[in-house]
């Protein structure tokens, strides 16, 4: 029996907003897509941008491209009412993703991550996304 992993994970996510208090579910947002791969870990953060008066979602994906190739990191942002997700550039290429979503503070979403593979000598980094500038 061949035990090779050949099945790729789905490339797109279907996302919507849900207000627990009002029990209102938004229309489905544009599909969130990342590079194809055989494994992926995705984290989300949610916050408010007062400069545009929009709620925004930031998605970070760490995708395993194949069994013998390193992972690829991608970050995307969506603002309520936008027509598509936008790529965020200029962030570290590889890190170990946290086990919790981004923390919202004063117009930014923040994650504490470990740069590279997690070891006893790992470097801890804070990734902060400014929701107004999308940087």
C-alpha positions as CSV (number, residue, x, y, z in Angstrom):
1,X,0.0,0.0,0.0
2,X,1.4,3.4,-1.0
3,X,1.3,5.8,2.0
4,X,2.3,8.9,0.0
5,X,0.4,12.1,0.9
6,X,-1.0,13.3,-2.4
7,X,-4.2,15.1,-1.5
8,X,-4.0,18.9,-1.3
9,X,-6.0,20.8,1.2
10,X,-8.7,23.2,-0.1
11,X,-7.4,26.5,-1.2
12,X,-10.3,28.7,-0.1
13,X,-12.2,29.5,3.0
14,X,-15.8,30.8,3.2
15,X,-16.0,33.6,5.8
16,X,-18.9,35.6,7.3
17,X,-19.5,37.9,10.2
18,X,-21.8,36.8,13.0
19,X,-23.1,39.1,15.7
20,X,-23.8,36.9,18.8
21,X,-25.9,39.6,20.5
22,X,-28.3,40.2,17.5
23,X,-27.9,36.7,16.0
24,X,-27.3,38.3,12.6
25,X,-25.1,36.6,10.1
26,X,-23.6,38.6,7.3
27,X,-23.7,37.7,3.7
28,X,-20.8,35.5,2.7
29,X,-17.6,37.5,2.2
30,X,-15.4,37.0,-0.9
31,X,-13.6,33.6,-0.8
32,X,-10.3,33.7,1.2
33,X,-7.6,31.9,-0.8
34,X,-4.0,31.0,-0.1
35,X,-1.3,29.2,-2.0
36,X,-2.1,25.5,-2.6
37,X,-0.4,23.0,-0.2
38,X,-0.6,19.8,1.7
39,X,-1.1,21.3,5.1
40,X,-2.0,24.7,6.5
41,X,-2.5,26.4,9.8
42,X,-4.5,29.6,9.7
43,X,-5.1,32.2,12.4
44,X,-7.5,35.2,12.4
45,X,-7.7,38.5,14.1
46,X,-10.7,40.9,14.2
47,X,-10.7,44.6,15.0
48,X,-12.1,48.0,14.3
49,X,-10.5,50.7,12.1
50,X,-11.9,54.1,13.3
51,X,-10.3,56.0,10.4
52,X,-12.4,54.1,7.8
53,X,-15.3,53.2,10.2
54,X,-14.9,49.5,9.2
55,X,-14.4,46.3,11.0
56,X,-11.5,44.3,9.5
57,X,-10.4,40.7,9.6
58,X,-6.7,39.7,9.2
59,X,-5.8,36.2,8.3
60,X,-2.3,34.6,8.6
61,X,-1.7,31.3,6.9
62,X,1.4,29.1,7.2
63,X,1.1,26.6,4.4
64,X,3.2,23.4,4.0
65,X,3.9,23.3,0.2
66,X,5.2,19.7,0.1
67,X,6.8,17.1,2.3
68,X,10.3,18.3,1.3
69,X,9.8,22.1,0.9
70,X,9.6,24.6,3.7
71,X,6.4,26.5,4.5
72,X,5.1,29.7,3.0
73,X,3.6,32.5,5.1
74,X,0.8,34.7,3.8
75,X,-1.2,37.5,5.4
76,X,-4.4,39.0,4.1
77,X,-6.9,41.6,5.2
78,X,-10.6,42.2,4.6
79,X,-12.6,45.3,5.5
80,X,-16.4,45.0,6.0
81,X,-18.0,46.0,2.7
82,X,-14.8,45.5,0.6
83,X,-15.0,43.5,-2.6
84,X,-11.9,41.3,-2.0
85,X,-9.2,40.2,0.4
86,X,-5.9,42.2,0.1
87,X,-2.3,40.8,0.6
88,X,-0.2,42.3,3.4
89,X,3.5,42.5,2.5
90,X,6.6,42.9,4.6
91,X,6.1,40.5,7.4
92,X,8.5,37.7,8.5
93,X,8.5,34.7,6.2
94,X,8.5,31.9,8.7
95,X,7.3,31.6,12.3
96,X,5.4,29.2,14.5
97,X,1.8,30.5,14.7
98,X,0.3,31.2,18.1
99,X,-2.5,29.1,19.5
100,X,-4.8,32.1,19.9
101,X,-6.1,34.8,17.6
102,X,-4.8,38.3,17.3
103,X,-5.3,40.8,20.2
104,X,-6.9,44.1,19.3
105,X,-5.4,47.2,20.8
106,X,-5.7,50.8,19.7
107,X,-6.4,50.2,16.1
108,X,-3.8,47.3,15.7
109,X,-4.0,43.5,15.8
110,X,-1.1,41.9,17.6
111,X,0.3,38.3,17.8
112,X,3.2,36.9,19.9
113,X,4.9,34.4,17.7
114,X,8.1,32.3,17.6
115,X,10.4,33.0,14.7
116,X,11.3,29.8,12.9
117,X,10.9,26.4,14.4
118,X,10.1,26.3,18.1
119,X,13.2,25.3,20.1
120,X,14.7,26.2,23.5
121,X,16.6,29.1,21.9
122,X,13.7,30.4,19.8
123,X,13.3,34.1,19.2
124,X,10.0,35.6,20.3
125,X,8.6,38.3,18.0
126,X,5.5,40.5,18.2
127,X,3.7,41.0,14.9
128,X,1.5,44.1,14.8
129,X,-0.8,45.0,12.0
130,X,-2.0,48.7,11.9
131,X,-5.6,48.4,10.6
132,X,-5.7,51.9,9.2
133,X,-2.4,51.6,7.2
134,X,-2.7,47.9,6.7
135,X,1.0,47.5,7.4
